[in-house]
């Protein structure tokens, strides 16, 4: 595990920028985001699994997924689940990709009551076998950003990226 923690900042009230350095080559970090078999191993906060993960990784393609909370004592799913849908916009492998992220239902219908996010992920080769991941999330307003922050999104991403680091270490 690297000693790098996630750095976060808010710009212009509605933009959340997250950065973290991973001890893995850029191509591997990028691959972890584009292939369902990798995402299933790390996407979501601790205690959550990704039983549904369908990806059409191309501009205009859709990523549809479901995160379910696990009851670790019983080894089975219980209660909470969260569906999401991403629509890819631009892909410049292995440097970056962008997509619009939505809350959705199991059929992929967008939940208009929760904020959508325009996300750009940048994979910066640091030249020493490490990669800086920069996540730039643009919300429609400061209130929309506050809504997801109040839902625990920052803690969830921190745990998700911790799991990404574990998956990268296992894949090396």
ROSE-273610 format. One record per residue (C-alpha): residue in three letters; x, y, z; residue number from 1. Coordinates in Angstrom, 1 decimal, padded with zeros to 4 digits. Layout:
<recs>
rec aa->Ala&u->X&v->Y&w->Z&i->NUM
...
</recs>
This chain:
<recs>
rec aa->Unk&u->000.0&v->000.0&w->000.0&i->1
rec aa->Unk&u->001.3&v->003.5&w->-000.8&i->2
rec aa->Unk&u->001.4&v->006.2&w->001.8&i->3
rec aa->Unk&u->-000.7&v->008.4&w->-000.4&i->4
rec aa->Unk&u->-004.1&v->009.4&w->000.7&i->5
rec aa->Unk&u->-006.8&v->010.9&w->-001.3&i->6
rec aa->Unk&u->-006.7&v->014.7&w->-001.6&i->7
rec aa->Unk&u->-010.0&v->016.5&w->-002.2&i->8
rec aa->Unk&u->-011.0&v->020.0&w->-003.0&i->9
rec aa->Unk&u->-014.1&v->021.9&w->-004.1&i->10
rec aa->Unk&u->-013.8&v->024.4&w->-006.9&i->11
rec aa->Unk&u->-016.5&v->027.0&w->-007.9&i->12
rec aa->Unk&u->-018.9&v->025.5&w->-005.3&i->13
rec aa->Unk&u->-020.0&v->022.7&w->-007.7&i->14
rec aa->Unk&u->-016.8&v->020.9&w->-008.8&i->15
rec aa->Unk&u->-015.3&v->018.1&w->-006.6&i->16
rec aa->Unk&u->-011.7&v->017.2&w->-007.5&i->17
rec aa->Unk&u->-010.2&v->014.0&w->-006.0&i->18
rec aa->Unk&u->-006.6&v->012.9&w->-006.4&i->19
rec aa->Unk&u->-004.6&v->009.9&w->-005.3&i->20
rec aa->Unk&u->-001.4&v->008.3&w->-006.3&i->21
rec aa->Unk&u->-001.3&v->004.5&w->-006.9&i->22
rec aa->Unk&u->001.8&v->002.3&w->-007.0&i->23
rec aa->Unk&u->000.9&v->000.8&w->-010.3&i->24
rec aa->Unk&u->001.5&v->001.6&w->-014.0&i->25
rec aa->Unk&u->-001.0&v->003.8&w->-015.8&i->26
rec aa->Unk&u->-002.1&v->001.1&w->-018.2&i->27
rec aa->Unk&u->-003.1&v->-001.2&w->-015.3&i->28
rec aa->Unk&u->-004.9&v->001.5&w->-013.4&i->29
rec aa->Unk&u->-006.9&v->002.4&w->-016.5&i->30
rec aa->Unk&u->-007.7&v->-001.2&w->-017.2&i->31
rec aa->Unk&u->-009.2&v->-001.5&w->-013.7&i->32
rec aa->Unk&u->-011.9&v->001.0&w->-014.8&i->33
rec aa->Unk&u->-012.8&v->-000.4&w->-018.2&i->34
rec aa->Unk&u->-013.3&v->-004.1&w->-017.6&i->35
rec aa->Unk&u->-016.2&v->-005.6&w->-015.6&i->36
rec aa->Unk&u->-014.1&v->-008.5&w->-014.3&i->37
rec aa->Unk&u->-011.8&v->-005.9&w->-012.6&i->38
rec aa->Unk&u->-014.5&v->-003.5&w->-011.4&i->39
rec aa->Unk&u->-016.4&v->-006.3&w->-009.7&i->40
rec aa->Unk&u->-013.4&v->-006.8&w->-007.4&i->41
rec aa->Unk&u->-013.1&v->-003.3&w->-006.1&i->42
rec aa->Unk&u->-016.0&v->-000.9&w->-007.0&i->43
rec aa->Unk&u->-017.9&v->000.4&w->-004.1&i->44
rec aa->Unk&u->-017.3&v->001.1&w->-000.4&i->45
rec aa->Unk&u->-016.2&v->-001.6&w->002.1&i->46
rec aa->Unk&u->-019.0&v->-004.1&w->002.7&i->47
rec aa->Unk&u->-020.5&v->-003.5&w->-000.8&i->48
rec aa->Unk&u->-020.4&v->-005.9&w->-003.7&i->49
rec aa->Unk&u->-021.0&v->-005.3&w->-007.4&i->50
rec aa->Unk&u->-023.2&v->-008.3&w->-008.6&i->51
rec aa->Unk&u->-024.3&v->-006.5&w->-011.8&i->52
rec aa->Unk&u->-021.7&v->-004.7&w->-014.0&i->53
rec aa->Unk&u->-022.4&v->-004.3&w->-017.7&i->54
rec aa->Unk&u->-019.9&v->-002.2&w->-019.7&i->55
rec aa->Unk&u->-019.9&v->-001.0&w->-023.3&i->56
rec aa->Unk&u->-016.7&v->000.9&w->-023.1&i->57
rec aa->Unk&u->-016.8&v->003.3&w->-026.1&i->58
rec aa->Unk&u->-018.1&v->006.9&w->-026.6&i->59
rec aa->Unk&u->-021.9&v->006.7&w->-026.3&i->60
rec aa->Unk&u->-021.6&v->003.3&w->-024.5&i->61
rec aa->Unk&u->-023.3&v->002.6&w->-021.2&i->62
rec aa->Unk&u->-022.0&v->001.3&w->-017.9&i->63
rec aa->Unk&u->-024.9&v->-000.1&w->-015.8&i->64
rec aa->Unk&u->-024.2&v->-001.5&w->-012.4&i->65
rec aa->Unk&u->-025.7&v->-002.4&w->-009.0&i->66
rec aa->Unk&u->-024.0&v->-002.1&w->-005.7&i->67
rec aa->Unk&u->-025.4&v->-004.2&w->-002.9&i->68
rec aa->Unk&u->-024.5&v->-004.1&w->000.8&i->69
rec aa->Unk&u->-023.3&v->-007.4&w->002.2&i->70
rec aa->Unk&u->-024.1&v->-008.8&w->005.6&i->71
rec aa->Unk&u->-020.7&v->-010.1&w->006.4&i->72
rec aa->Unk&u->-021.9&v->-012.3&w->009.2&i->73
rec aa->Unk&u->-024.2&v->-014.1&w->006.9&i->74
rec aa->Unk&u->-022.2&v->-013.9&w->003.7&i->75
rec aa->Unk&u->-025.3&v->-012.8&w->001.8&i->76
rec aa->Unk&u->-026.9&v->-009.6&w->000.5&i->77
rec aa->Unk&u->-029.3&v->-007.7&w->002.6&i->78
rec aa->Unk&u->-031.2&v->-004.5&w->002.5&i->79
rec aa->Unk&u->-029.6&v->-001.7&w->000.6&i->80
rec aa->Unk&u->-028.8&v->-001.6&w->-003.0&i->81
rec aa->Unk&u->-027.8&v->001.2&w->-005.3&i->82
rec aa->Unk&u->-028.1&v->001.2&w->-009.1&i->83
rec aa->Unk&u->-026.0&v->003.5&w->-011.3&i->84
rec aa->Unk&u->-025.7&v->004.3&w->-014.9&i->85
rec aa->Unk&u->-022.8&v->005.9&w->-016.7&i->86
rec aa->Unk&u->-022.8&v->007.1&w->-020.3&i->87
rec aa->Unk&u->-019.3&v->007.4&w->-021.7&i->88
rec aa->Unk&u->-018.4&v->010.6&w->-023.6&i->89
rec aa->Unk&u->-014.8&v->010.6&w->-024.5&i->90
rec aa->Unk&u->-012.1&v->008.0&w->-024.2&i->91
rec aa->Unk&u->-008.3&v->008.6&w->-024.7&i->92
rec aa->Unk&u->-006.8&v->005.3&w->-023.5&i->93
rec aa->Unk&u->-004.8&v->005.1&w->-021.2&i->94
rec aa->Unk&u->-004.8&v->008.9&w->-020.4&i->95
rec aa->Unk&u->-008.4&v->009.7&w->-019.6&i->96
rec aa->Unk&u->-012.0&v->009.1&w->-020.1&i->97
rec aa->Unk&u->-015.2&v->011.0&w->-019.3&i->98
rec aa->Unk&u->-018.8&v->010.0&w->-018.6&i->99
rec aa->Unk&u->-022.0&v->011.3&w->-017.1&i->100
rec aa->Unk&u->-022.9&v->009.4&w->-014.0&i->101
rec aa->Unk&u->-026.6&v->008.9&w->-013.0&i->102
rec aa->Unk&u->-028.5&v->007.2&w->-010.2&i->103
rec aa->Unk&u->-030.8&v->004.7&w->-011.9&i->104
rec aa->Unk&u->-033.0&v->001.7&w->-011.4&i->105
rec aa->Unk&u->-032.5&v->-001.9&w->-012.4&i->106
rec aa->Unk&u->-033.8&v->-001.2&w->-015.9&i->107
rec aa->Unk&u->-031.4&v->001.7&w->-016.4&i->108
rec aa->Unk&u->-034.0&v->004.4&w->-016.1&i->109
rec aa->Unk&u->-032.4&v->007.6&w->-014.7&i->110
rec aa->Unk&u->-033.5&v->008.8&w->-011.3&i->111
rec aa->Unk&u->-034.2&v->012.5&w->-012.0&i->112
rec aa->Unk&u->-034.6&v->013.3&w->-008.2&i->113
rec aa->Unk&u->-030.9&v->012.7&w->-007.6&i->114
rec aa->Unk&u->-028.0&v->014.7&w->-009.1&i->115
rec aa->Unk&u->-026.2&v->013.6&w->-012.2&i->116
rec aa->Unk&u->-022.4&v->014.2&w->-012.4&i->117
rec aa->Unk&u->-020.1&v->014.9&w->-015.3&i->118
rec aa->Unk&u->-016.9&v->013.1&w->-014.5&i->119
rec aa->Unk&u->-013.5&v->013.2&w->-016.1&i->120
rec aa->Unk&u->-010.9&v->010.6&w->-014.9&i->121
rec aa->Unk&u->-007.3&v->011.4&w->-015.7&i->122
rec aa->Unk&u->-004.5&v->008.9&w->-015.4&i->123
rec aa->Unk&u->-001.2&v->010.7&w->-015.0&i->124
rec aa->Unk&u->002.0&v->008.6&w->-015.5&i->125
rec aa->Unk&u->004.3&v->009.9&w->-012.7&i->126
rec aa->Unk&u->007.3&v->008.3&w->-014.5&i->127
rec aa->Unk&u->008.3&v->006.1&w->-011.6&i->128
rec aa->Unk&u->005.9&v->003.2&w->-011.9&i->129
rec aa->Unk&u->003.1&v->005.2&w->-010.1&i->130
rec aa->Unk&u->000.0&v->006.8&w->-011.4&i->131
rec aa->Unk&u->-001.9&v->009.8&w->-010.2&i->132
rec aa->Unk&u->-005.6&v->009.4&w->-010.6&i->133
rec aa->Unk&u->-007.5&v->012.7&w->-010.9&i->134
rec aa->Unk&u->-011.3&v->012.5&w->-010.7&i->135
rec aa->Unk&u->-013.0&v->015.8&w->-011.6&i->136
rec aa->Unk&u->-016.8&v->015.7&w->-010.9&i->137
rec aa->Unk&u->-019.0&v->018.6&w->-012.0&i->138
rec aa->Unk&u->-022.4&v->019.0&w->-010.5&i->139
rec aa->Unk&u->-025.2&v->021.2&w->-011.7&i->140
rec aa->Unk&u->-025.0&v->023.3&w->-008.6&i->141
rec aa->Unk&u->-023.4&v->023.6&w->-005.2&i->142
rec aa->Unk&u->-026.6&v->022.2&w->-003.7&i->143
rec aa->Unk&u->-026.3&v->019.1&w->-006.0&i->144
rec aa->Unk&u->-022.8&v->018.5&w->-004.7&i->145
rec aa->Unk&u->-023.9&v->019.0&w->-001.1&i->146
rec aa->Unk&u->-026.7&v->016.4&w->-001.7&i->147
rec aa->Unk&u->-024.2&v->013.7&w->-002.6&i->148
rec aa->Unk&u->-021.7&v->014.8&w->000.1&i->149
rec aa->Unk&u->-024.4&v->014.4&w->002.7&i->150
rec aa->Unk&u->-025.1&v->010.9&w->001.4&i->151
rec aa->Unk&u->-021.5&v->010.0&w->002.4&i->152
rec aa->Unk&u->-020.0&v->010.0&w->-001.1&i->153
rec aa->Unk&u->-016.6&v->011.2&w->000.0&i->154
rec aa->Unk&u->-016.2&v->008.4&w->002.5&i->155
rec aa->Unk&u->-017.5&v->006.0&w->000.0&i->156
rec aa->Unk&u->-015.0&v->007.0&w->-002.7&i->157
rec aa->Unk&u->-012.1&v->006.9&w->-000.2&i->158
rec aa->Unk&u->-013.1&v->003.3&w->000.7&i->159
rec aa->Unk&u->-013.6&v->002.4&w->-003.0&i->160
rec aa->Unk&u->-010.1&v->003.7&w->-003.9&i->161
rec aa->Unk&u->-008.6&v->001.8&w->-000.9&i->162
rec aa->Unk&u->-010.2&v->-001.3&w->-002.5&i->163
rec aa->Unk&u->-008.8&v->-000.3&w->-005.9&i->164
rec aa->Unk&u->-005.3&v->-000.1&w->-004.4&i->165
rec aa->Unk&u->-005.8&v->-003.7&w->-003.0&i->166
rec aa->Unk&u->-006.9&v->-004.9&w->-006.4&i->167
rec aa->Unk&u->-003.9&v->-003.2&w->-008.1&i->168
rec aa->Unk&u->-001.5&v->-004.9&w->-005.7&i->169
rec aa->Unk&u->-003.1&v->-008.3&w->-006.3&i->170
rec aa->Unk&u->-003.0&v->-007.8&w->-010.1&i->171
rec aa->Unk&u->000.8&v->-006.9&w->-010.2&i->172
</recs>
